[in-house]
Amino acid sequence: MTNFNSDMYPFEENGKLCPILSDSDFLVEAYTISGYRSSIKTFCKKIKWENKPRVSISLGTEQLAEILISLFNSPAARAKLNSLQHKKSKIAAPPLHQAIWNWLLTTNPPIAEKFEENCVENANGLFFLSSDGLKEILKEYDTDSTDSEVVGTLARVTLAFAMLQPNDAKELASTFIDKFPTYNKQMGLS
């Protein structure tokens, strides 16, 4: 297992978002494709956080991208987003890990199916991933010849599970990096 340090989220709750997730185009795509664009826009308009960019009434894609980067680089804003997920609130929007999961279900059902097959589902219908489950998924991919877009998808979904399972975050990332060591920096590891 890879040993690493990271001061980035999801490995450090108070850290900035790791590089592979700190991609404004991806964040907008994840919330849009998942059907959460409207709810995340409402959240961003109504909730305040430190260093939040000004928000115009008609929040377009470019400004939404800028605000999502600010949101996910703010530990306080992320915590607020996560705290509202189970409440019936007009400003609730799904947390990033949920948007990534729903993005995966829409954009790459075969990979989503592999994750579902190797996860454990709890009584509430939530999926959890063990390091062994991730190893099973990654066995199907060759380190040297797998398309970088596929590896990026696998990395983002691994990080989504790291957000959902903070106690397992480093172990999941280590398992991923053991298979794809070139993603070390993109995942915010040193």
C-alpha positions in Angstrom: 0.0 0.0 0.0 1.3 3.5 -0.9 2.2 5.7 1.9 1.3 9.4 1.3 0.5 12.7 2.9 -2.1 15.1 1.6 -3.5 18.3 2.8 -6.2 18.2 0.2 -9.9 17.2 0.4 -11.1 14.5 0.6 -8.0 13.4 2.6 -8.0 16.5 4.8 -11.4 17.8 5.8 -10.1 21.4 5.9 -8.1 21.2 2.7 -8.7 22.5 -0.8 -10.1 20.2 -3.4 -7.6 17.8 -5.0 -6.5 18.7 -8.6 -8.4 16.1 -10.5 -11.7 17.3 -8.9 -10.7 20.9 -9.1 -11.7 21.1 -12.7 -14.5 23.6 -13.2 -15.7 22.0 -16.5 -16.0 18.6 -14.7 -17.9 20.1 -11.7 -20.4 21.8 -14.0 -20.8 18.6 -16.0 -21.3 16.4 -13.0 -24.0 18.6 -11.5 -25.7 19.2 -14.9 -25.7 15.6 -16.2 -26.8 14.4 -12.8 -29.9 16.7 -13.0 -28.7 18.9 -10.1 -27.8 22.1 -11.9 -30.8 24.0 -10.7 -30.4 22.9 -7.0 -26.6 23.6 -6.9 -27.3 27.1 -8.5 -29.9 27.8 -5.8 -27.5 26.7 -3.1 -24.7 28.9 -4.5 -27.0 31.9 -4.7 -28.4 31.6 -1.2 -25.5 30.4 1.0 -22.6 32.6 2.0 -19.0 31.5 2.5 -15.7 33.2 2.8 -14.1 34.4 -0.5 -17.3 33.5 -2.4 -17.4 35.3 -5.8 -20.2 37.7 -6.5 -23.2 35.8 -7.9 -25.4 37.4 -10.5 -29.1 36.7 -10.7 -28.8 34.9 -14.0 -26.0 32.4 -13.2 -24.5 31.2 -16.4 -22.2 28.2 -17.0 -19.0 30.2 -16.8 -19.9 31.9 -13.5 -21.3 28.6 -12.1 -17.9 27.0 -12.8 -16.1 29.7 -10.9 -18.5 29.5 -8.0 -18.3 25.7 -7.8 -14.5 25.9 -7.6 -14.9 28.4 -4.7 -17.6 26.2 -3.0 -15.6 23.0 -3.1 -12.4 24.7 -2.0 -14.2 26.1 1.1 -14.4 23.6 4.0 -17.2 25.6 5.5 -19.2 25.7 2.3 -18.7 22.0 1.7 -19.8 21.3 5.3 -23.0 23.3 4.7 -23.7 21.5 1.5 -23.3 18.2 3.1 -25.4 19.1 6.2 -28.4 20.0 4.0 -28.4 16.8 1.9 -30.9 15.0 4.2 -33.1 18.0 5.0 -36.1 19.1 3.1 -34.9 22.6 2.3 -35.4 24.8 -0.8 -31.6 25.4 -0.8 -30.5 21.7 -0.5 -28.3 20.3 -3.2 -26.5 17.0 -3.3 -22.9 16.8 -2.1 -20.1 16.3 -4.6 -19.8 12.5 -4.0 -23.4 12.1 -4.9 -23.1 14.2 -8.0 -20.1 12.2 -9.1 -21.9 8.9 -8.6 -25.0 10.1 -10.6 -22.6 11.5 -13.3 -21.1 8.0 -13.5 -24.4 6.3 -13.8 -25.3 8.6 -16.7 -22.0 8.8 -18.6 -20.5 5.4 -18.1 -23.0 2.7 -17.0 -20.5 -0.2 -17.5 -18.1 1.3 -15.0 -20.9 2.1 -12.6 -22.0 -1.5 -12.8 -18.5 -2.7 -11.9 -18.6 -0.5 -8.9 -22.1 -1.7 -7.9 -21.0 -5.3 -8.2 -18.0 -4.7 -5.9 -19.6 -2.5 -3.3 -21.5 -3.4 -0.2 -25.0 -1.9 0.0 -26.3 -0.9 3.5 -29.8 -0.9 4.8 -30.4 2.7 3.5 -29.4 1.7 0.0 -26.0 3.5 0.2 -23.0 1.8 -1.5 -19.7 1.5 0.3 -16.4 0.4 -1.3 -13.7 -1.5 0.4 -10.1 -1.5 -0.7 -10.5 -5.2 -1.8 -13.6 -4.2 -3.8 -11.6 -1.4 -5.5 -8.8 -3.9 -6.3 -11.3 -6.2 -8.0 -12.6 -3.3 -10.2 -9.1 -2.2 -11.1 -7.9 -5.7 -12.0 -9.8 -5.3 -15.3 -7.7 -2.3 -16.4 -4.2 -2.4 -17.7 -1.9 0.2 -16.1 -0.2 1.1 -19.3 -2.9 0.8 -22.0 -6.1 2.0 -20.3 -7.4 5.2 -21.9 -6.7 8.3 -19.7 -10.4 9.3 -19.8 -11.3 5.9 -18.2 -8.6 6.2 -15.6 -9.8 9.7 -14.8 -13.3 8.4 -14.4 -12.0 5.7 -12.1 -10.0 8.2 -10.1 -13.0 10.6 -9.6 -15.3 7.8 -8.5 -12.6 6.5 -6.1 -12.4 10.0 -4.7 -16.2 10.1 -4.4 -16.1 7.0 -2.2 -13.2 8.7 -0.2 -15.6 11.6 0.5 -18.4 9.3 1.5 -16.0 7.1 3.6 -13.5 9.5 5.2 -12.1 6.8 7.5 -11.2 4.7 4.4 -10.1 7.6 2.1 -6.4 7.1 2.3 -6.6 3.3 1.9 -8.9 3.7 -1.2 -6.5 6.3 -2.7 -3.5 4.1 -1.9 -5.2 1.2 -3.7 -5.8 3.3 -6.7 -2.3 4.8 -6.8 -0.8 1.3 -6.5 -2.4 0.5 -9.8 -2.1 3.9 -11.5 0.9 5.7 -9.9 1.0 8.5 -12.4 -2.2 9.8 -10.9 -0.5 10.6 -7.6 -0.4 14.4 -8.0 -3.8 14.6 -9.7 -5.3 13.0 -6.6 -3.5 15.4 -4.4 -1.1 13.0 -2.9 2.6 13.5 -2.1 
